[in-house]
Amino acid sequence: MRTVGKKSKVIGFGTVGILTVTGLVFLFPVYALVLAAFRPGQELMRFGITLKTLIPEGLSAENILGLFTARKGAYGFWLRNSIVIMVLRTGLSVLFSAFVGYGLGMYEFKGRSFFLSLVLFLMVVPIQILILPLYRMIISLRLINTVWGVILPFVVYPFAIFFFRQYAVTLPRAFLDAGRIDGVSEIGIFFRIMMPLMIPAFGAMIILVSLQSWNDFLWPLIVMRTEKMFTIPIGLNSLLTPYGNNYDMLLSGAFVATVPIIIVFLLFQRFFISGLSAGSIKG
């Protein structure tokens, strides 16, 4: 018994040690980014990331404050565009994908297998293949250099549809029948009965879609034309030029850009693990 107890303690200490080292490895880039945001970027680029540069000294909020005044306040426009696109794109794509996934999971209709196969096929198609037809569609709709031009092609995600479908097949059909007996419409059953049961799935998808929208680079780069309409990734990339790089604004801007997505994660993180586990295991 003592041998088993000692073995368990060793395994416990070993697990804690591995998790601690792993956590430090993941936190190191975040720590370096925070320090870089509060000190002159040219100094960091000149000396690189060394032990000396990682010791907090000479920090100043000057770079952060200057973000919103440099280049005629362009960073403020980038931040606004990214937040608007993330909120609208996430809200619409999660809602519409939940509609489709719920329908595929709960209802029997002709062609359901075909639509599910189509969703699975679209999940493995690289977005780069669809860029040209999407671009022609946005031009025909006259949505170039607009927020809706970035949002419209992604109001439905194949992966989100499949995820919600997997979650919906596990929902008790007795609630569906009870709603019909009470005279509730099919839309009403979805919003009033089923949606509360799908909150973990919505929480997990909101985090994943928000992160994808926030980091999206290729499509906004194609659609947005003027500096004021850039998103954060496009705007920060524009600071790197053959004639000189604005590291002060780049590093502090990258730091500030992490704040909104961290807030989203903190708001919905309690649903993240449970939602992903339920959507992947059930069904």
Secondary structure, DSSP 8 states (H G I E B T S, - for coil): -HHHHHHHHHHHHHHHHHHHHHHHHHHHHHHHHHHHHTS-HHHHHHH-S-HHHHS--S--SHHHHHTTTGGGGHHHHHHHHHHHHHHHHHHHHHHHHHHHHHHHHH---TTHHHHHHHHHHHHTS-HHHHHHHHHHHHHHTT-TTSHHHHHGGGSS-HHHHHHHHHHHTTS-HHHHHHHHHTT--HHHIIIIIIHHHTHHHHHHHHHHHHHHHHH--HHHHHH--SGGG--HHHHHHTTEETTEE-HHHHHHHHHHHHHHHHHHHHHHHHHHHHHHHHHHH--
